[in-house]
Amino acid sequence: MKKIIWSLVLIGVIGGVFYFSRGEEATLKPSDFEILKVEKGRIVEEVTASGKIQPINTVSVGTQVSGIVERVLVDYNDEVKEGQLLAQLDTAVLVENKNDAKARLDLAHAKKKVADLNFKRYEKLYKDKLIAKATLEEAEVNLAIADADVLTATADYNKAERNYGYAQITSPVSGTVISKEVEQGQTVAASLQTPTLFTIAEDLSKMQIEASIAEADIGAIQSGMKATFTVDAYPNDSFAGVIKQVRLSPTEESNVVMYTVVIEVDNSSRKLLPGMTAFVQIIIHDVNDVLRIPTAALQYKPNAAVRKFLPKISLNLNPNQSVVYQLKNGQIHPIVFTRGIMDASYVEVKDGLKEGDSFITEHIQKNGRK
């Protein structure tokens, strides 16, 4: 009889342990999770990029004639006006070429005058039937040749005169000299290509950034959008700009298609220098007082131990929908909501959640680790 009683007691103890252990596993506690609430706040959606700061317009000044540089009248950072003399080449050879061309032009005019007189004389003699028609035709041909020689000599003289003018190297625009590639006494050769002697930035109070944007982000970029940027030279300063152009010619960097976005910048302070690297943030959306949750909440997925507390339902999500999980009455429930804009930290809640609703961001294990 005692054995039967002890057997019943043992069975009861085992059943009680099993019952209470099942009861503990039947619910989840808030302390098992990191739980936050839907709140209102600001979301700034932006695209980041980098690029070089450059003047809006730069002009390369060269020479079309060869020679020795006789004078250099400007230096780096000098402000110049349109038409101002920058440098001058030695003109000795150019003057000789010009004089030679002038002499040949004068000779061509003299020969034309003789040919013209001969033609008129032969024309009169032909009318009087004193010479053959062939003689008159020959005089007419000589006059045409003389006319052509005058045209050739005139072109040669004009070219020599123009080359003489090229020895005076002037600025085509008003601006700042940012590059000087020539010194006094240097010989420049322009036989094959025009050598660059100076580079002039037309207006350094207005600059531009040519930033490279990946194809995944370029669809959100439009002309007129605002941008901010920083440079290493002034790490505590933030500068502003406006997108002027999205260039349609793509490039490829490490198998990623990139597009050039031109950003206009006001440089009235003259802090920004050509060639500086700008780290750009292009603001796509900037909204305040909207419902938001941390983007980290979208990364939470119930593990195997938690999934048994999930209701067996099928979720059919649209492309603009996501799921977060709520803890209610010891059970975990998936909540589908519609996303809006998002930045690196937060995602906007369009519908499906309201302010103050709780959601799980992380599971905390029994040892306290996440």
C-alpha positions, 0 to 999 in steps of 0.5 A: 500500500505504501508503495502505491502511495509513494508512486502516486506522490512521485507521479504528482511531483513530476506532473507538477514540475512539468505543469509549472515548467510548461506554464513558464514557457507558455508566456514571454516576459517584457524583460526578455526583450528590448522594447521601444515605442513609436514617437514623433521626430525629424527624419532627414533623408540624404545621399552622400558623395564626394567630389572636387571643388573647381572654378565654374569656368577656367580658361587655358591661355596659350600661344599659336607662335613659337619663340623665346619668352621676352617678358612675363607680366603676371604671377600666381593668384594675380587678378587680371582683366580681359585684354590685359597683357600677360606675357610677350614673346621675342618679335625679331623673327616675326617682324622679319616675316612680316616685312618679307610678306609685305615686300612680296605683297608689294611685288604682287601689286606691281606685277598686277599693275603691269599685267593690267596695263598690258591687257588694256594695251593688247585689247586696244590693239586687238580692236584695231585688228593689229594683233591676233586674238591669241595674244589678247587671251594670253594677256588676259591669262597673265592678268588673272595670274597677277590677281591670284598672286595678289590674293596669295600675297595678301593672305601671307601678309595678313598671316604674318601680321596676325602672328606678330600680334600673337606674340602679345599674349593677353587674357581672354577673360577677367579672373585669377591666375591659378596656373603659370607654366612659363618663365622669362627666357623660356622657349615655347614651341607651337609647331604641333600643338598650342602650349598652355602658358597660363590657366585663368579662373574666371570668378573664384567667388562662385565655385562648383563641385563635381560629385559622383553619385551611384546609380542606385541614388541618382533617381532621387537627385534633381536640379535645384535640390539643396546640398551641404558639404564639408572640407578637411581644411575647415572641419568645423564649418559646413558649407551650402550649395545647390544642384545645378546639373545632373550629367547624363554621361555615366562612368564606371568605378569598380563595376558601379555605374556613377553619374556626375552631379554639379553643385554650385557653391557661393565662395564669397568668403574665398575660403574654398580653393580649387582642388579641395575635396568636398564631402557632400550630403544632398538633402532628399527629404527633410520632415519634422514631427512625423511618426518614426521608429529606429531602422534597427527595429526592421532588422529584428527577427524572432529566433527559434525559441520565440517563433513558437509563440507566433501565430501561424498567419501568412504575411503578404507584404507590399514593396513599401511595407515592413514588419515589427513585432509587439509583445502582448499578453505574453505572446508575440505578434507581427505588425505590418506597417507602411514605410515612408522616407528613411535615413540612417537612424529612423524610418517614417511610419505612414500607417499601421502603427500609432504614437506610443505603440510598443515594438521589439528591437532586440531579444535579451538572453537569460545571461543578459546579452542581446 
